Amino acid sequence: MVEIDVLRFERDTTGAAELLARWAVVGGSDGEVLEAKETRINEPAGSRTTEASVAALSRALARLSREIAASIRRLE
């Protein structure tokens, strides 16, 4: 199981995405924390349009997902 606490997920004044999350990989029925991290991602948008900001937010989430997936693969 993965527990994620999203502390910040928004665009800044330039339209870039800011994502700050604390997450933990929890294993087994005993709830042992196998790995815990804090991830900060800044993803440029390229422009200040809503579409560019939404795309940057999506890329930031994808990067977080890849980081968590890599952690789970290492633990297996």
N, CA, C and O atoms as a MOPAC input file, in Angstrom:
PM7 MOZYME 1SCF
protein

 N      0.84400 1    -1.16200 1     0.00000 1
 C      0.00000 1     0.00000 1     0.00000 1
 C      0.90000 1     1.23900 1     0.00000 1
 O      2.00000 1     1.24000 1     0.55300 1
 N      0.38800 1     2.28800 1    -0.64200 1
 C      1.09900 1     3.56200 1    -0.67100 1
 C      0.20000 1     4.62300 1    -0.04300 1
 O     -0.96200 1     4.77500 1    -0.41900 1
 N      0.75300 1     5.34300 1     0.90800 1
 C      0.04900 1     6.46400 1     1.52600 1
 C      0.68200 1     7.74800 1     1.01600 1
 O      1.90200 1     7.90300 1     1.05100 1
 N     -0.15200 1     8.67200 1     0.53900 1
 C      0.34000 1     9.92800 1    -0.01800 1
 C     -0.37500 1    11.09000 1     0.65100 1
 O     -1.60200 1    11.11600 1     0.74700 1
 N      0.41400 1    12.04600 1     1.10800 1
 C     -0.12600 1    13.28400 1     1.67000 1
 C      0.34500 1    14.41900 1     0.76000 1
 O      1.52200 1    14.77900 1     0.77200 1
 N     -0.56100 1    14.97300 1    -0.01800 1
 C     -0.21700 1    16.06100 1    -0.93600 1
 C     -0.29000 1    17.37900 1    -0.16300 1
 O     -1.35800 1    17.79000 1     0.29200 1
 N      0.85100 1    18.02200 1    -0.02600 1
 C      0.94000 1    19.27500 1     0.71400 1
 C      0.74700 1    20.49200 1    -0.17900 1
 O      0.26400 1    21.53200 1     0.26900 1
 N      1.12700 1    20.35500 1    -1.44200 1
 C      0.99100 1    21.46500 1    -2.38600 1
 C      0.83300 1    20.87900 1    -3.78100 1
 O      1.59200 1    19.99700 1    -4.18300 1
 N     -0.14700 1    21.37000 1    -4.50700 1
 C     -0.36800 1    20.95300 1    -5.88600 1
 C     -1.09300 1    22.09500 1    -6.58000 1
 O     -2.32100 1    22.17500 1    -6.55900 1
 N     -0.30600 1    22.98400 1    -7.19900 1
 C     -0.87100 1    24.18100 1    -7.81300 1
 C      0.09100 1    24.73900 1    -8.84500 1
 O      1.22300 1    24.27600 1    -8.98400 1
 N     -0.37800 1    25.73100 1    -9.55500 1
 C      0.51600 1    26.40600 1   -10.49700 1
 C      1.01500 1    27.69900 1    -9.86900 1
 O      0.33500 1    28.30600 1    -9.04200 1
 N      2.20400 1    28.10700 1   -10.27100 1
 C      2.75800 1    29.35900 1    -9.75100 1
 C      2.40400 1    30.50500 1   -10.70400 1
 O      1.61000 1    30.33000 1   -11.62800 1
 N      2.98900 1    31.65700 1   -10.47500 1
 C      2.65300 1    32.84300 1   -11.27600 1
 C      3.06800 1    32.72100 1   -12.73500 1
 O      2.54300 1    33.44000 1   -13.58500 1
 N      3.99600 1    31.82800 1   -13.04100 1
 C      4.41800 1    31.62600 1   -14.44100 1
 C      3.60200 1    30.54000 1   -15.12500 1
 O      3.74200 1    30.32900 1   -16.32900 1
 N      2.75400 1    29.85100 1   -14.37600 1
 C      1.97400 1    28.74800 1   -14.92100 1
 C      2.59000 1    27.39700 1   -14.65200 1
 O      1.97100 1    26.36900 1   -14.92400 1
 N      3.80400 1    27.37900 1   -14.12000 1
 C      4.48300 1    26.11700 1   -13.83600 1
 C      3.79500 1    25.37800 1   -12.68800 1
 O      3.18400 1    25.98800 1   -11.81200 1
 N      3.91100 1    24.06300 1   -12.71700 1
 C      3.30300 1    23.22200 1   -11.68100 1
 C      4.24100 1    23.09100 1   -10.49500 1
 O      5.45300 1    22.94700 1   -10.65400 1
 N      3.66200 1    23.14300 1    -9.30200 1
 C      4.39400 1    22.88900 1    -8.06500 1
 C      3.68700 1    21.74700 1    -7.34600 1
 O      2.48900 1    21.81600 1    -7.07400 1
 N      4.43900 1    20.70600 1    -7.04400 1
 C      3.89500 1    19.55700 1    -6.33200 1
 C      4.81300 1    19.21900 1    -5.17200 1
 O      6.01600 1    19.03100 1    -5.35800 1
 N      4.24900 1    19.14400 1    -3.98000 1
 C      4.98500 1    18.73800 1    -2.79000 1
 C      4.15300 1    17.65500 1    -2.12000 1
 O      2.99700 1    17.87800 1    -1.76000 1
 N      4.74600 1    16.49400 1    -1.95900 1
 C      4.01500 1    15.37400 1    -1.37200 1
 C      4.93300 1    14.55900 1    -0.46500 1
 O      6.11500 1    14.37100 1    -0.75200 1
 N      4.36300 1    14.08700 1     0.62400 1
 C      5.03100 1    13.10200 1     1.48100 1
 C      4.33900 1    11.78000 1     1.21600 1
 O      3.11100 1    11.70000 1     1.17200 1
 N      5.14800 1    10.74300 1     1.04000 1
 C      4.54800 1     9.45000 1     0.74300 1
 C      5.32700 1     8.33100 1     1.41300 1
 O      6.50600 1     8.46300 1     1.74000 1
 N      4.62100 1     7.22400 1     1.60200 1
 C      5.24100 1     6.06500 1     2.24500 1
 C      4.72400 1     4.79600 1     1.59800 1
 O      3.54600 1     4.68500 1     1.25800 1
 N      5.62800 1     3.83800 1     1.43400 1
 C      5.25400 1     2.49900 1     1.00600 1
 C      5.11700 1     1.67400 1     2.28100 1
 O      6.06300 1     1.52700 1     3.05400 1
 N      3.92700 1     1.14500 1     2.47800 1
 C      3.60700 1     0.39300 1     3.69300 1
 C      3.38100 1    -1.04600 1     3.29200 1
 O      2.65700 1    -1.32500 1     2.33600 1
 N      4.00500 1    -1.97200 1     4.02800 1
 C      3.91400 1    -3.37300 1     3.64200 1
 C      3.24600 1    -4.25900 1     4.67000 1
 O      3.24500 1    -3.98300 1     5.87000 1
 N      2.68100 1    -5.32500 1     4.15600 1
 C      2.15000 1    -6.38400 1     5.00000 1
 C      0.97800 1    -5.97500 1     5.86700 1
 O      0.53200 1    -4.82800 1     5.85600 1
 N      0.49700 1    -6.94600 1     6.61600 1
 C     -0.64800 1    -6.70900 1     7.49100 1
 C     -0.27200 1    -5.93000 1     8.74300 1
 O     -1.14500 1    -5.40700 1     9.43500 1
 N      1.03200 1    -5.85000 1     9.03800 1
 C      1.46800 1    -5.12900 1    10.24000 1
 C      1.63700 1    -3.63300 1    10.01100 1
 O      1.86900 1    -2.89100 1    10.96500 1
 N      1.52400 1    -3.17000 1     8.74900 1
 C      1.61500 1    -1.74400 1     8.45600 1
 C      3.01200 1    -1.16800 1     8.57700 1
 O      3.16900 1     0.02900 1     8.81500 1
 N      4.02800 1    -2.00300 1     8.41800 1
 C      5.41300 1    -1.53800 1     8.51600 1
 C      5.73100 1    -0.57900 1     7.37100 1
 O      5.44400 1    -0.87800 1     6.21200 1
 N      6.31800 1     0.56400 1     7.69100 1
 C      6.73500 1     1.52600 1     6.67500 1
 C      8.04700 1     1.02600 1     6.07700 1
 O      9.07100 1     0.95000 1     6.75700 1
 N      7.99300 1     0.68700 1     4.79400 1
 C      9.17300 1     0.15500 1     4.11200 1
 C     10.04300 1     1.26800 1     3.54100 1
 O     11.26300 1     1.12900 1     3.45200 1
 N      9.41700 1     2.35500 1     3.16000 1
 C     10.15100 1     3.51800 1     2.66600 1
 C      9.24800 1     4.73600 1     2.80200 1
 O      8.04600 1     4.66600 1     2.54400 1
 N      9.83700 1     5.84500 1     3.20600 1
 C      9.08500 1     7.09800 1     3.33500 1
 C      9.93200 1     8.22000 1     2.75000 1
 O     11.13500 1     8.30500 1     3.00000 1
 N      9.29000 1     9.07400 1     1.97200 1
 C     10.01100 1    10.16300 1     1.32000 1
 C      9.14200 1    11.40000 1     1.21600 1
 O      7.92200 1    11.34800 1     1.37300 1
 N      9.80800 1    12.51800 1     0.94500 1
 C      9.13000 1    13.75400 1     0.57800 1
 C      9.61800 1    14.11400 1    -0.81100 1
 O     10.82200 1    14.14200 1    -1.06600 1
 N      8.69200 1    14.38500 1    -1.70000 1
 C      9.02800 1    14.70300 1    -3.08300 1
 C      8.55800 1    16.11000 1    -3.41500 1
 O      7.41400 1    16.47700 1    -3.14700 1
 N      9.45500 1    16.88900 1    -3.99900 1
 C      9.12200 1    18.24400 1    -4.46100 1
 C      9.41400 1    18.28400 1    -5.96000 1
 O     10.53200 1    18.01000 1    -6.39800 1
 N      8.39900 1    18.62600 1    -6.72500 1
 C      8.52800 1    18.66500 1    -8.18200 1
 C      8.07400 1    20.03100 1    -8.68400 1
 O      7.00600 1    20.52000 1    -8.31500 1
 N      8.89700 1    20.63300 1    -9.52500 1
 C      8.53700 1    21.86100 1   -10.23500 1
 C      8.61700 1    21.53200 1   -11.71900 1
 O      9.67600 1    21.16300 1   -12.22700 1
 N      7.50300 1    21.66900 1   -12.40100 1
 C      7.41900 1    21.30900 1   -13.81500 1
 C      7.05400 1    22.55700 1   -14.61700 1
 O      5.97200 1    23.11300 1   -14.42800 1
 N      7.93600 1    23.00200 1   -15.50400 1
 C      7.64700 1    24.20800 1   -16.27900 1
 C      6.44700 1    24.01500 1   -17.20600 1
 O      6.19600 1    22.91200 1   -17.69300 1
 N      5.71400 1    25.10000 1   -17.44100 1
 C      4.52500 1    25.02700 1   -18.28300 1
 C      4.79500 1    25.50200 1   -19.70800 1
 O      4.11300 1    25.07400 1   -20.63900 1
 N      5.76000 1    26.36200 1   -19.88600 1
 C      6.04400 1    26.87600 1   -21.21800 1
 C      5.27200 1    28.14300 1   -21.55400 1
 O      5.73400 1    28.96800 1   -22.34200 1
 N      4.09400 1    28.29600 1   -20.95400 1
 C      3.31900 1    29.52600 1   -21.12700 1
 C      2.34800 1    29.64500 1   -19.95300 1
 O      2.26800 1    28.74600 1   -19.11600 1
 N      1.62900 1    30.73000 1   -19.89500 1
 C      0.70600 1    30.95600 1   -18.77400 1
 C     -0.72500 1    30.53000 1   -19.08500 1
 O     -1.64000 1    30.84300 1   -18.32200 1
 N     -0.92600 1    29.83700 1   -20.16900 1
 C     -2.29000 1    29.42800 1   -20.51800 1
 C     -2.76900 1    28.32000 1   -19.57800 1
 O     -1.96900 1    27.59600 1   -18.98600 1
 N     -4.06500 1    28.21000 1   -19.46000 1
 C     -4.64600 1    27.14700 1   -18.63800 1
 C     -4.23300 1    25.77700 1   -19.15600 1
 O     -3.89500 1    24.89000 1   -18.37100 1
 N     -4.25700 1    25.60300 1   -20.45600 1
 C     -3.89900 1    24.31200 1   -21.05400 1
 C     -2.46000 1    23.92300 1   -20.71500 1
 O     -2.18900 1    22.76900 1   -20.38500 1
 N     -1.54000 1    24.88400 1   -20.79800 1
 C     -0.13700 1    24.60500 1   -20.48600 1
 C      0.03500 1    24.27900 1   -19.00700 1
 O      0.81800 1    23.39700 1   -18.65400 1
 N     -0.68600 1    24.97900 1   -18.14400 1
 C     -0.60400 1    24.71800 1   -16.70700 1
 C     -1.15100 1    23.33100 1   -16.36500 1
 O     -0.55800 1    22.60200 1   -15.57000 1
 N     -2.28500 1    22.97300 1   -16.97100 1
 C     -2.87000 1    21.65700 1   -16.72300 1
 C     -1.92000 1    20.56000 1   -17.19500 1
 O     -1.76400 1    19.54400 1   -16.51800 1
 N     -1.29100 1    20.75400 1   -18.34000 1
 C     -0.32500 1    19.77900 1   -18.84100 1
 C      0.86300 1    19.65200 1   -17.88500 1
 O      1.34400 1    18.54700 1   -17.63400 1
 N      1.33500 1    20.78400 1   -17.35400 1
 C      2.45700 1    20.74900 1   -16.40100 1
 C      2.05300 1    20.03200 1   -15.11600 1
 O      2.84300 1    19.26200 1   -14.57000 1
 N      0.84900 1    20.26700 1   -14.62800 1
 C      0.36200 1    19.57400 1   -13.43100 1
 C      0.28100 1    18.07400 1   -13.69100 1
 O      0.63200 1    17.27300 1   -12.82500 1
 N     -0.17300 1    17.69600 1   -14.86100 1
 C     -0.25500 1    16.28100 1   -15.22400 1
 C      1.13400 1    15.64400 1   -15.27200 1
 O      1.32100 1    14.52800 1   -14.78800 1
 N      2.09800 1    16.34300 1   -15.84800 1
 C      3.47300 1    15.81600 1   -15.89800 1
 C      4.05800 1    15.67900 1   -14.49700 1
 O      4.79000 1    14.72900 1   -14.21900 1
 N      3.74000 1    16.62000 1   -13.61800 1
 C      4.23000 1    16.54000 1   -12.23500 1
 C      3.68000 1    15.29200 1   -11.54800 1
 O      4.41900 1    14.58500 1   -10.86300 1
 N      2.39100 1    15.01900 1   -11.72800 1
 C      1.80900 1    13.80000 1   -11.15400 1
 C      2.44100 1    12.55100 1   -11.74400 1
 O      2.67800 1    11.57500 1   -11.03200 1
 N      2.71200 1    12.57800 1   -13.03200 1
 C      3.35800 1    11.43100 1   -13.67200 1
 C      4.74600 1    11.19900 1   -13.08900 1
 O      5.13400 1    10.05400 1   -12.85500 1
 N      5.49400 1    12.26400 1   -12.85300 1
 C      6.83000 1    12.11600 1   -12.25600 1
 C      6.74400 1    11.53000 1   -10.85500 1
 O      7.54700 1    10.66800 1   -10.49600 1
 N      5.77500 1    11.98900 1   -10.05200 1
 C      5.58900 1    11.42500 1    -8.71800 1
 C      5.24000 1     9.94300 1    -8.81500 1
 O      5.77900 1     9.12800 1    -8.06700 1
 N      4.35300 1     9.59500 1    -9.72000 1
 C      3.97200 1     8.18900 1    -9.90000 1
 C      5.16400 1     7.32600 1   -10.26300 1
 O      5.32700 1     6.23000 1    -9.72700 1
 N      6.00100 1     7.81400 1   -11.17300 1
 C      7.19400 1     7.05300 1   -11.56900 1
 C      8.15900 1     6.88300 1   -10.39700 1
 O      8.75700 1     5.81900 1   -10.23400 1
 N      8.31100 1     7.92100 1    -9.58600 1
 C      9.20100 1     7.82700 1    -8.42700 1
 C      8.69900 1     6.77700 1    -7.43400 1
 O      9.48100 1     5.98000 1    -6.91600 1
 N      7.40900 1     6.78300 1    -7.17700 1
 C      6.83100 1     5.79800 1    -6.25100 1
 C      6.94200 1     4.39500 1    -6.83200 1
 O      7.29100 1     3.45700 1    -6.11600 1
 N      6.65100 1     4.24200 1    -8.11700 1
 C      6.75700 1     2.92800 1    -8.76700 1
 C      8.18300 1     2.39000 1    -8.70200 1
 O      8.38900 1     1.20300 1    -8.44800 1
 N      9.15500 1     3.24700 1    -8.92800 1
 C     10.56500 1     2.82600 1    -8.85700 1
 C     10.90900 1     2.36800 1    -7.44900 1
 O     11.64800 1     1.39900 1    -7.27700 1
 N     10.39000 1     3.04400 1    -6.45300 1
 C     10.64000 1     2.65600 1    -5.07800 1
 C     10.04900 1     1.28100 1    -4.78800 1
 O     10.69200 1     0.44400 1    -4.15400 1
 N      8.84200 1     1.05400 1    -5.24600 1
 C      8.20000 1    -0.24600 1    -5.03200 1
 C      8.98100 1    -1.36300 1    -5.73400 1
 O      9.16200 1    -2.44100 1    -5.16800 1
 N      9.44300 1    -1.10800 1    -6.95900 1
 C     10.24600 1    -2.12400 1    -7.66300 1
 C     11.51900 1    -2.46000 1    -6.90000 1
 O     11.90600 1    -3.62600 1    -6.82900 1
 N     12.18000 1    -1.45000 1    -6.32700 1
 C     13.40400 1    -1.69300 1    -5.54600 1
 C     13.12900 1    -2.54300 1    -4.31400 1
 O     13.97000 1    -3.33800 1    -3.89300 1
 N     11.94600 1    -2.36900 1    -3.74300 1
 C     11.61800 1    -3.08200 1    -2.50000 1
 C     11.18800 1    -4.53000 1    -2.75400 1
 O     11.20900 1    -5.34800 1    -1.83500 1
 N     10.80400 1    -4.84500 1    -3.96900 1
 C     10.33200 1    -6.20600 1    -4.25300 1
 C     11.45300 1    -7.20800 1    -4.29200 1
 O     11.21400 1    -8.39300 1    -4.52100 1

